[in-house]
């Protein structure tokens, strides 16, 4: 348990810069000492597209809106959320989601998740699949073995179905 120097949900110290998608982020739960739970604080700038529509085969996620009004897109349609709203995204295609900011003010949300690795993430709009053995927030593997840091993206049509 970490008490001194603990992270704060209202921090402006967002480390991950996803400028091309209009967001900044920091993995708060890892900084708090969590090992099996993920919790990333995201800030989407005004008009930000956020992350593309995707779903995880290994990890379940939960979105908690802290400020602003993000638009959540699923395979069933779109919804505009408000502060305090909570939305769960189960594994598989029924948990597909994209979160964007169509407003003129910043949006902040906390994305909680299980931390199961390896994971497979599908991007239905792009027809691609990503296989990972570590989170972008994980430190580089000590072994130096590229397999320990697998992060590959491929076109789903090039997959060999069994």
Rosetta silent file (secondary structure, phi, psi, omega in degrees, C-alpha in Angstrom):
SEQUENCE: XXXXXXXXXXXXXXXXXXXXXXXXXXXXXXXXXXXXXXXXXXXXXXXXXXXXXXXXXXXXXXXXXXXXXXXXXXXXXXXXXXXXXXXXXXXXXXXXXXXXXXXXXXXXXXXXXXXXXXXXXXXXXXXXXXXXXXXXXXXXXXXXXXXXXXXXXXXXXXXXXX
SCORE:     score description
SCORE:     0.000 S_00000001
   1 L     0.000  132.550  179.125    0.000    0.000    0.000 S_00000001
   2 L  -105.778  127.598  179.060    1.315    3.408   -0.957 S_00000001
   3 L  -117.608  -56.369  177.533    0.314    6.354    1.217 S_00000001
   4 L   -72.407  138.550 -178.990    2.980    9.064    0.985 S_00000001
   5 L    70.682   21.312 -177.983    3.313   10.473   -2.510 S_00000001
   6 L   -67.097  150.117  178.351    0.016    8.861   -3.476 S_00000001
   7 L   -72.016  160.841 -178.253   -1.569    9.811   -6.797 S_00000001
   8 L  -131.412  136.439 -176.654   -4.578   12.106   -6.918 S_00000001
   9 L   -65.308  -17.570 -179.840   -7.514   11.912   -9.319 S_00000001
  10 L   -97.914   12.017 -177.595   -7.373   15.701   -9.801 S_00000001
  11 L   -60.408  151.110  170.761   -3.721   15.707  -10.906 S_00000001
  12 L  -107.903    6.939 -177.860   -2.534   17.705  -13.885 S_00000001
  13 L   -88.742   61.956 -178.064    0.590   15.533  -14.119 S_00000001
  14 L   -86.821  117.656 -169.476   -0.643   13.484  -17.081 S_00000001
  15 L   -86.925  -44.032 -175.789    2.357   11.636  -18.515 S_00000001
  16 E   -78.077  126.032 -177.929    1.153    9.758  -21.615 S_00000001
  17 E  -110.385  107.179  175.858    0.720   12.105  -24.544 S_00000001
  18 E  -104.474   55.194 -173.230   -1.614   10.899  -27.259 S_00000001
  19 H   -52.113  -39.070 -177.407   -1.531   14.227  -29.094 S_00000001
  20 H   -65.676  -23.670  178.098   -2.593   12.718  -32.433 S_00000001
  21 H  -106.664    0.449  173.941   -5.816   11.466  -30.799 S_00000001
  22 L    79.751   31.206  178.827   -6.234   14.528  -28.553 S_00000001
  23 E  -136.112  161.445  168.643   -5.665   13.040  -25.109 S_00000001
  24 E  -128.565  155.248 -176.239   -3.296   12.953  -22.149 S_00000001
  25 E  -155.345  161.839  172.477   -3.315   10.195  -19.528 S_00000001
  26 E  -149.172  138.757 -179.668   -1.724    8.778  -16.399 S_00000001
  27 E   -85.575   93.589 -174.467   -2.045    5.284  -14.898 S_00000001
  28 H   -71.007  -43.358 -175.096   -3.213    6.170  -11.376 S_00000001
  29 H   -66.562  -35.826  176.024   -3.858    2.735   -9.895 S_00000001
  30 H   -62.503  -43.299  178.616   -0.385    1.465  -10.764 S_00000001
  31 H   -65.133  -25.813  177.754    1.088    4.539   -9.065 S_00000001
  32 L   -82.448   -8.159  177.903   -1.090    3.757   -6.047 S_00000001
  33 L   105.944    3.665  179.439    0.426    0.263   -5.898 S_00000001
  34 L   -66.720  141.260  179.511   -2.294   -1.812   -7.616 S_00000001
  35 L  -112.390  -32.339 -176.403   -1.022   -4.967   -9.275 S_00000001
  36 L  -112.205   -2.786  178.204   -4.124   -6.647  -10.724 S_00000001
  37 E  -120.184  140.330  174.486   -6.322   -3.617  -11.397 S_00000001
  38 E  -106.995  147.317  177.355   -5.766   -0.866  -13.924 S_00000001
  39 E  -153.176  103.283 -177.214   -7.025    2.661  -13.524 S_00000001
  40 E  -110.612  130.313  175.216   -6.084    5.298  -16.060 S_00000001
  41 E   -90.158  123.903  178.777   -7.092    8.948  -15.834 S_00000001
  42 E  -114.288  145.807  169.849   -7.737   10.423  -19.288 S_00000001
  43 E  -126.925  120.948  177.880   -8.214   13.997  -20.365 S_00000001
  44 E  -103.078  124.160  178.550   -9.661   14.598  -23.833 S_00000001
  45 L   -70.003  165.018  179.986   -9.203   18.088  -25.199 S_00000001
  46 L   -54.543  133.213  178.453  -12.155   19.879  -26.815 S_00000001
  47 L    73.040   12.854 -176.110  -13.136   18.236  -30.106 S_00000001
  48 L   -74.172  137.059  176.093  -10.869   15.239  -29.493 S_00000001
  49 L   -76.372  -16.197 -178.461  -11.549   11.979  -31.356 S_00000001
  50 L    62.652 -157.279 -179.504  -10.107    9.952  -28.441 S_00000001
  51 E   -83.686  148.632 -178.521   -9.296    6.309  -29.009 S_00000001
  52 E   -70.139  163.602  177.225  -10.908    4.447  -31.940 S_00000001
  53 E   -54.405  127.285 -177.937  -13.726    1.929  -31.544 S_00000001
  54 E  -156.407  164.934  171.172  -12.204   -1.187  -29.981 S_00000001
  55 E  -147.646  153.542 -177.945  -12.837   -4.123  -27.693 S_00000001
  56 E  -103.529  142.723  173.067  -10.669   -6.372  -25.554 S_00000001
  57 L   -89.856  -21.686 -176.442  -10.729  -10.152  -25.483 S_00000001
  58 L  -108.955  -24.076 -171.754   -8.885  -10.307  -22.140 S_00000001
  59 L  -122.668  135.368  173.367   -9.832   -7.209  -20.168 S_00000001
  60 L   -93.798  144.204 -179.074  -13.080   -5.788  -18.904 S_00000001
  61 E  -128.586  155.171  176.173  -13.270   -2.004  -18.510 S_00000001
  62 E  -134.968  129.177  179.805  -15.411    0.489  -16.596 S_00000001
  63 E  -101.335  131.983  173.879  -15.688    4.187  -17.485 S_00000001
  64 E  -125.358  117.156 -179.176  -16.397    6.814  -14.801 S_00000001
  65 E   -80.215  126.130  179.445  -16.980   10.365  -16.071 S_00000001
  66 E   -98.100  -41.335  177.980  -15.368   12.987  -13.831 S_00000001
  67 E  -155.385  154.668 -179.311  -16.022   16.166  -15.828 S_00000001
  68 L    83.367 -174.947 -176.527  -17.388   17.218  -19.186 S_00000001
  69 L  -131.883   82.390  178.950  -19.746   15.384  -21.518 S_00000001
  70 L   -73.204  156.116  172.738  -18.028   12.676  -23.581 S_00000001
  71 E  -102.809  127.484  177.427  -19.800   10.782  -26.340 S_00000001
  72 E  -106.720  127.284  176.969  -19.561    7.005  -26.062 S_00000001
  73 E  -109.759  132.131  174.928  -20.021    4.984  -29.205 S_00000001
  74 E  -125.166 -177.681  176.675  -20.757    1.258  -29.062 S_00000001
  75 L   -70.137  -13.642  179.657  -21.907   -1.211  -31.700 S_00000001
  76 L   -95.645   -7.978 -178.701  -25.475   -0.332  -30.621 S_00000001
  77 E   140.142 -159.061 -176.859  -25.202    3.437  -31.105 S_00000001
  78 E  -125.617  152.647  175.330  -24.065    6.576  -29.277 S_00000001
  79 E  -143.019  142.520  172.585  -24.765    8.217  -25.922 S_00000001
  80 E   -96.229  128.747 -178.039  -23.673   11.501  -24.392 S_00000001
  81 L  -102.834  163.241  177.639  -22.556   11.070  -20.799 S_00000001
  82 L  -130.040  163.906 -178.756  -22.395   13.517  -17.899 S_00000001
  83 L   -52.151  133.913 -178.904  -20.224   13.709  -14.761 S_00000001
  84 L    97.545  -16.951  179.427  -20.860   10.762  -12.448 S_00000001
  85 L   -66.918  143.481  179.994  -22.026    8.397  -15.195 S_00000001
  86 E  -128.051  129.397 -179.455  -20.570    4.877  -15.034 S_00000001
  87 E  -133.587  131.076  178.734  -20.496    2.499  -18.024 S_00000001
  88 E   -99.526  142.620  177.329  -19.119   -1.061  -18.094 S_00000001
  89 E  -123.781   99.288  179.595  -17.512   -2.638  -21.163 S_00000001
  90 L   -68.416  171.448  178.445  -17.346   -6.457  -20.882 S_00000001
  91 L   -69.329  157.794  178.291  -14.874   -8.512  -22.881 S_00000001
  92 L    84.164 -179.307 -173.272  -15.595   -9.340  -26.499 S_00000001
  93 H   -61.863  -26.342  178.627  -17.535   -7.437  -29.147 S_00000001
  94 H   -68.412  -12.774  176.642  -20.424   -6.601  -26.800 S_00000001
  95 H  -100.952   11.595 -179.139  -17.926   -4.360  -24.945 S_00000001
  96 L   -59.886  137.638 -178.563  -16.844   -2.426  -28.049 S_00000001
  97 E  -158.997  153.385  170.108  -16.494    1.276  -27.333 S_00000001
  98 E  -138.502  141.285 -179.410  -15.007    4.578  -28.430 S_00000001
  99 E  -123.832  121.556 -179.615  -14.966    7.694  -26.262 S_00000001
 100 E  -132.853  165.693 -179.509  -14.699   11.101  -27.882 S_00000001
 101 L  -118.373  105.613 -179.654  -15.192   14.730  -26.939 S_00000001
 102 L   -96.409    6.168 -176.541  -17.464   16.645  -29.281 S_00000001
 103 L   -97.072  178.362 -179.708  -17.798   19.611  -26.919 S_00000001
 104 L   -96.104    8.429  176.745  -15.846   22.868  -26.530 S_00000001
 105 L  -126.832  157.974 -179.429  -14.524   21.965  -23.059 S_00000001
 106 L   -64.798  151.824  175.606  -12.112   19.294  -21.836 S_00000001
 107 E  -117.997  137.534  174.543  -13.452   15.913  -20.688 S_00000001
 108 E  -125.112  135.689  176.184  -11.919   13.882  -17.864 S_00000001
 109 E  -147.682  156.928  176.319  -12.697   10.268  -17.113 S_00000001
 110 E  -107.916  127.362  176.934  -11.278    7.348  -15.207 S_00000001
 111 E  -109.564  112.871  177.377  -11.051    4.021  -17.032 S_00000001
 112 E   -96.432  149.581  179.596  -10.801    1.067  -14.655 S_00000001
 113 E  -158.317  162.330  166.753   -9.902   -2.389  -15.910 S_00000001
 114 E   -72.379  161.977 -179.588   -8.688   -5.819  -15.105 S_00000001
 115 L  -120.569   71.327 -177.802   -4.978   -6.173  -15.922 S_00000001
 116 L  -101.836  123.567  176.557   -4.811   -9.384  -17.874 S_00000001
 117 L  -129.663  140.364    2.410   -1.854   -9.902  -20.183 S_00000001
 118 L   -72.048  164.640  178.547   -1.514  -11.015  -22.864 S_00000001
 119 E  -134.303  154.422  174.694   -4.514   -9.284  -24.380 S_00000001
 120 E  -123.856  127.627 -177.315   -5.995   -9.133  -27.847 S_00000001
 121 E  -120.252  129.754  177.880   -7.713   -5.916  -28.927 S_00000001
 122 E  -107.710  143.794  177.680   -9.853   -5.613  -32.047 S_00000001
 123 E  -118.089   91.427 -172.844  -10.576   -2.391  -33.950 S_00000001
 124 L   -58.296  -39.564 -178.391  -13.764   -3.110  -35.951 S_00000001
 125 L   -65.879  -35.329 -177.949  -13.747    0.098  -38.035 S_00000001
 126 L   -90.692  -15.539 -177.696  -10.156   -0.463  -39.162 S_00000001
 127 L    68.989   30.632 -178.720  -10.440   -4.249  -39.471 S_00000001
 128 E  -118.329  163.487  179.654   -7.285   -4.679  -37.395 S_00000001
 129 E  -134.914  137.678  176.908   -6.236   -6.714  -34.362 S_00000001
 130 E  -117.518  130.935  174.121   -3.528   -5.917  -31.787 S_00000001
 131 E  -111.815  129.299 -177.842   -1.840   -8.586  -29.664 S_00000001
 132 E  -132.788  149.519  173.737    0.069   -7.367  -26.592 S_00000001
 133 L  -113.079   -0.356  178.016    2.000   -8.936  -23.755 S_00000001
 134 L  -156.143  155.022  177.076    2.340   -5.718  -21.767 S_00000001
 135 L   -76.966  157.554  175.060    0.582   -2.425  -21.189 S_00000001
 136 L   -64.120  -18.110  179.812    1.978    0.827  -22.566 S_00000001
 137 L   -89.484  -10.752  179.627    2.428    1.790  -18.902 S_00000001
 138 L   -70.129  144.974  173.690    4.572   -1.274  -18.076 S_00000001
 139 L   -67.358  157.384  178.179    8.301   -0.736  -17.718 S_00000001
 140 L   -57.791  146.755 -179.428   10.430   -2.319  -20.471 S_00000001
 141 L   -63.700  140.467  179.858   11.048   -6.042  -19.909 S_00000001
 142 L   -66.725  -29.775 -175.219   14.256   -6.825  -18.017 S_00000001
 143 L   -67.943  -25.144 -174.303   15.058   -9.704  -20.319 S_00000001
 144 L    76.579   -3.238 -179.293   15.468   -7.497  -23.358 S_00000001
 145 L   -74.983  121.136 -179.171   13.643  -10.244  -25.271 S_00000001
 146 H   -57.624  -26.440  178.769   11.273   -8.644  -27.834 S_00000001
 147 H   -64.545  -31.283  178.715    8.748  -11.434  -27.187 S_00000001
 148 H   -72.754   -8.768  179.439    8.374  -10.100  -23.637 S_00000001
 149 H  -127.272   37.518 -177.636    7.285   -6.782  -25.142 S_00000001
 150 L   -61.304  128.536  175.788    5.028   -8.072  -27.924 S_00000001
 151 E  -153.882   87.231 -175.135    2.835   -5.342  -29.385 S_00000001
 152 E  -119.002  140.546  178.742    1.787   -6.231  -32.918 S_00000001
 153 E  -119.761  131.440  179.591   -0.992   -4.841  -35.075 S_00000001
 154 E  -143.272  159.743  178.188   -2.197   -6.682  -38.132 S_00000001
 155 E   -72.822  130.246 -176.087   -5.004   -6.652  -40.645 S_00000001
 156 H   -61.882  -30.525 -179.090   -7.711   -9.117  -39.623 S_00000001
 157 H   -69.152  -17.346  178.266   -8.076  -10.368  -43.194 S_00000001
 158 H   -88.109   -1.363  179.985   -4.469  -11.619  -43.099 S_00000001
 159 L   -71.634  147.203  175.567   -5.229  -13.888  -40.129 S_00000001
 160 L   -97.945  111.287 -178.777   -5.189  -17.608  -40.640 S_00000001
 161 L   -81.359  138.489  178.544   -8.427  -18.999  -39.240 S_00000001
 162 L   -98.643    0.000    0.000   -8.296  -22.480  -37.731 S_00000001
